[in-house]
């Protein structure tokens, strides 16, 4: 049986999207070039950990002459300057994957100070114009709630996808839980939408994409630590994700 969530499978996914006429682009470019009425797939990447895997997906995209958005957390598992520089130098967007309300244990005023510090930290490497919430599934705090008191646009930011995209027009597909759009394994990485697409695997996603059955506007969100051609790394991620999915199901049931 062919393994899913390998870099080879991911490359095939991107190649299929290109064959179907999608423009593969970053979230920043989507906003700046006003691509809301074009056939577009935004390539979003949440760099939760293992940034070397993000460099691998960034290299594939560079070889295909497309660009994506890479959102780095402020924690050591994600924030590795050498990888940030290499991904940036390949022409990709760098953004901030914020979780400051969780880090501040729900104290909003402390959280915004952390946000300012961490945003400046990322901006040392790239003129950050978009941000994206980290789900922090084991946390009691939803990091997006910081914006009930503050406004990210006051920091020269153009967009945050959970607030600034219409997911009734744009299909959101995410590999959270190492499955595609699996609500049972996602605490916060989900959107309000009237679309009901389901994909049994990346192979199923590629098949549906090749049949041109998906909308013209798509945001793909992957967590590159899940994608590897190396059997040991691939197996470790599979084991850890299966454990995390069981914990997430309990959290969702109790929430």
N, C-alpha and C positions, 0 to 999 in steps of 0.2 A: 504494500500500500504506500503510495507516495506521501511524503511528509508535507503537511501544511506549515505555514509560518516560517518558511525559509526565504533567504534573500533571492533565490532563483524564482520562487513563486511570486514574490513581491515585484521583481522586475517584469515578469509576465503580466501582472496586473497593470502596471504602468504602461507597458507597450500596447496592451489591449485598449486602454483608455485613449492613447494617442491615435491608434488605428480608427477609433470611433469618432475622431474629430474633436476630442476635448482639448482645451488649452490647460495644461497643468501649470499651476502658478502658486505663488505665496499669497497669504491673506493680505499682506501689505500692498502688493501689486494689484490684487483684486479691488481694493478700495481706491488706490491712487489712480488707476486706469479706468475706473468705473465700468467693471465687467459684469454688472448685474444682469445684463440682457444677452450675454454671450454664452456659448457652450464651454463651461469652465468646470474644472475640478481643482479645488483648493487642496494643496498637500500640507496638512498640519501634522506635526510630530510633537508629542509630549515626551520630553527627555526626562523621565522620572529617575533613571539610573543608567549605568553602563553607556556613557556617551560615545564610547568607541563603536557601539552598534549604530548609533545615529550617524557617525561618520561613514559607515558602510552604506547606509541608505542614501546619504547625501552624495556619495561617489556615484552610485547607480544613476541617480537623477541628473548629475552633472554629465555623465556619459550620454544620457538621452536628451541633453540640452534643455532641461526643465529645472525649475526652482521650487523650493518649498519653504515653509516656516518651521523653525525649530525653537521650541519653548523650553528654556532651561530653568530648573528650580534653583534656589539659592543654597541648597544643602550640598555637602561635599560629594555625595553619591552622584550628583548630576553636574554641578558647576565645576567643570575642569577647563581652565582657560585654553589649554593647548588644543582641545577638541573644538571649542567654540571658535577659535581663530581659524582652524582648518575648514570648518563648515562654512563660516562666513566667507573665507577666501574662495570657496567654490561658487559663490554668488547667491547663497541662500539667505533668507531673512532670519535674524535672531530676535526672539522675543522673550518676555519674562513669564514664567509659569508660577504664578503667585499663590502662596499659601499662608499669608501673613496673619490672617485672623486665627488660624490654627496655631501658629507659632506663638501668638500672643495670648493663647488660651481664651479667646473670645473677647478680649479687651480692645475695643475698636480704636481708641486713641493711640494705644501702643502699637496696634497693627499698622496704622497708617504711617507711623514713623519707621517701622520696619520696612514697609513697602517702599517708601522713599529711598531708604538706604540701599535696599536690594535692587531697585530699578536703576539707581546710579551705578551700582556695581556692574550690572549687565551692560549699561550704556558705555562703560569703558571700552567695550569691544564692538558695539554696534549702536547706531542711533535708533534705539527701540521705538517703534511707533504702534505696535500692537501687543497686547497681553492676553493671557488665557488662564483661567482658574485651574488649579490643581485640585482634584476631587477629594484628597485626604480621606479615603473611605473609612479609616479607623477612627477618625476624629468626629466629635459631636458638633463641630462648627462647619458651616458652609462658608467657604472663603469669599463667595460672591456677596455676602451680606455686608461686607465692609462698604460697599457702594450705596447702601441705604443712607449713610451719613455723608460720604465723600463722593467725589466725581473724578473718575480716572482721566477725563478729558482735561482737567486742570493741570495734568502733567504732560501735556503735549502728545497725548495718545489718540490715535485715530479710531481704535476699535477693540472690542472684546467680543469674540464670536457668540458667546451665550446671550449677550445683550443686543448685538448689532446685526445679526443675520436673521432672516425670516425663514425658519426651518419648515414652513409649509410650502415654500418655493424651492428651497435648497435641501436636497437629501443629505442627511448626516449619517455617515457610516463610521463606526468605531470598532476597534479590536479589543476594547475593554473586556477583561475576563478571558482573553485569548479566543474569543468567539465574536462573531459580527452581530452588533446590535442586540446583544442578549441582555434584556432588562433585568433578568433574575440575578445577573452577576455584576450589575452596575449600581453603585450607591448614588453617585451624582453625575456621572458622565453620560447624561441623556438629555434630550431636548423635548419640548412640547411640539408635536407635529401631527398632521393628519395623514402622513405617509405611513404605510404599513409594510415596507419591504423587509423581508427576512432572508438571510443567507446561511445555508448550512455549513459552508466552508468558504475559504478564499477561492477555491476552484469553482464553486457555485456562483460566487460573485463575479468571477471572470467570465463565466458562461453567460450570465445575464447581461453583463456589460457588452460582450461580443454580439449579443442579439439586439443591442441598442434599445433596451427596454427601460433604462434608467432615465431620470430627468436630466435636463440640460445643465442644471446647476447641482454640483455635488461638493460636499466637504468631506474629505477622507481624513480621519484622525487615527494615526497608528502610534504605538509605543514601541520604538525600535528595539528595546531590550528583548522583545518577544521574537524577533526575527533573526535567525542565524542559520548558516549552512553547516556549522560545526555540531556534530551529533551530541557531544557532551554538553555544550552550552544550551542547545535546543532542548535536551532532556531535562536539564536542571530547571529551566524556565517552565517547562510543562508541569513538572512536579510541584514547584512553588506556586504556580498559578492555580492548580487544582486545589491546593490547600487554601489559598486566599479566597477562591470562589466560594468555598463552603463557609468561611467566616463571613463573607459579604452577604450570603443568603440569610444567615442568622441576623445580621444587622438590619437588613431590609425587612425581615419578618417582624422584628421588634420595634421598628421605627413607625 
